């Protein structure tokens, strides 16, 4: 694309690398941490992180999503971009102070928090790091290469720190520090690096112009955070830290896979906003259809494979002591498809079109569903009940969003080659199923079964001339061997 806009394919590739790093880092650390820490200690850390996520969300006020759109709309005008960034950062810092004040009151008045106040203090650093990080600026400018390289460097540093500092069952405070460092320390570099893209202006701040859209995005973020973190928080209050650890083991795998499925949608939000601002409707429709197609062909095989191999995956990642996480993980796998689609419908279609309230209604319905089901199911079924609540909440979000885009459903989902996808899934399952039962090391079984499953899946799609798979295969081959395998 012209006008200095980065290639969508390049952005997708860098975001995919970022997603894969998010896969490899937990893959390495999860196996190590669950092997060293007690389930109680591991549960404490992730309970604290889930609680702090609420305070961080309040401090962020919906700016992470609104900021992407606002910066993307004025990225060709440095003066307007600088003013926008200064205003949003100012709002963010004020709400950050308020959030810390409320957190301090909560920690010193609620016994559940007071028992882990040091851990809460360590984890709460993420609130400030998120405020100064201005990730929304870099995403609005589509600086995905910078985001990816920076993230890889800090994850590597965190990995080294993990092996040095987490050595005993009781080292959960060190693990909490490492987890926050890996996730947010690079935001300090963001703050320093921002001067390359913005200038200091003397114009008075106009916070008022941002407050209405921010309030909608905040409500949207609040509802989303509620139903994505509520299960862990309710487990922590209603059951034990060990139950939190089991559930965290299940959602760890799900979260990593979701990051892969949603990697394309993430890079399309600023581009979609740019297309709409410039009334390039054909381009907007084209990337929307491709995004849905990608999610379908990526989410289905991941969900099926990790449902089939849930036991081996968990035993490899965390050991047999996490066996109670197997059923919750299997229940959560369909959410890969549900979240992948709602990410496209909400963040890449409704938000760029200025229909944030529709997204708010959908995630609010999901939050209410999750709250009600968790209240009934967690006391009886613990982590399995939380998984059922999450799956149901994601299904409700999708149903509501499909209603809001009902006039576009045929255009968005019609081009998907469903018979080809299901035939490819059947082939992948058939050639890999034996490794569920074969007596061999979990890692070796996962490697062999994955090669067979995903190889058969991709092979069948290519044989049936599925357009998205052919485009992916063509792009990879052209990058590696400079040849076009499907010349037109």
Number of C-alpha atoms within 10 A of each C-alpha: 7 6 6 7 12 16 13 16 13 13 21 19 18 21 24 20 18 23 20 16 19 20 19 14 17 19 17 12 19 19 16 18 24 20 17 18 19 18 20 18 22 28 25 24 24 21 26 23 24 22 20 21 19 20 20 25 23 21 25 29 25 21 28 24 23 24 26 22 26 21 25 25 22 18 20 14 11 13 16 17 21 21 20 22 21 20 17 26 19 16 20 23 18 13 19 24 14 13 21 19 11 11 20 13 10 14 18 13 11 10 11 13 18 14 12 16 16 13 21 24 17 17 25 22 18 23 24 21 22 24 26 20 22 23 20 21 27 21 25 27 22 24 16 21 19 13 19 19 14 16 20 18 13 17 25 14 13 23 19 12 17 21 13 10 15 20 17 12 16 15 17 24 21 18 25 23 22 24 23 18 22 21 17 22 21 20 23 16 13 20 15 11 12 16 11 7 14 20 16 10 12 7 8 8 15 13 14 8 10 17 16 11 15 20 15 19 25 24 22 24 24 22 21 22 19 23 24 18 18 22 28 27 19 20 25 23 12 14 16 15 22 20 22 29 29 26 28 23 25 28 19 17 22 21 18 20 23 23 21 24 27 26 24 27 28 19 25 25 25 27 27 27 25 22 18 18 15 10 11 12 12 11 13 20 17 12 20 21 19 17 24 23 22 21 24 21 26 20 24 18 24 24 20 20 21 21 19 17 21 23 23 22 21 25 18 18 24 21 16 13 13 20 16 19 26 22 17 23 28 21 19 25 28 20 22 29 25 22 22 26 25 26 23 23 23 27 22 25 24 19 22 23 14 13 15 21 16 19 27 23 18 27 30 23 20 28 26 16 21 26 19 12 19 26 17 13 17 21 15 12 13 22 30 25 22 30 29 20 29 27 21 17 27 27 19 22 25 23 15 19 21 18 13 19 16 12 10 14 13 10 14 21 15 12 13 20 18 15 11 19 22 17 15 26 24 17 20 26 21 13 17 22 16 11 20 17 9 10 8 11 10 19 14 12 20 21 12 12 22 19 14 18 26 21 15 21 24 22 16 22 23 18 12 17 14 18 16 18 21 18 15 13 17 18 16 14 14 13 11 9 9 11 13 14 14 9 6 4
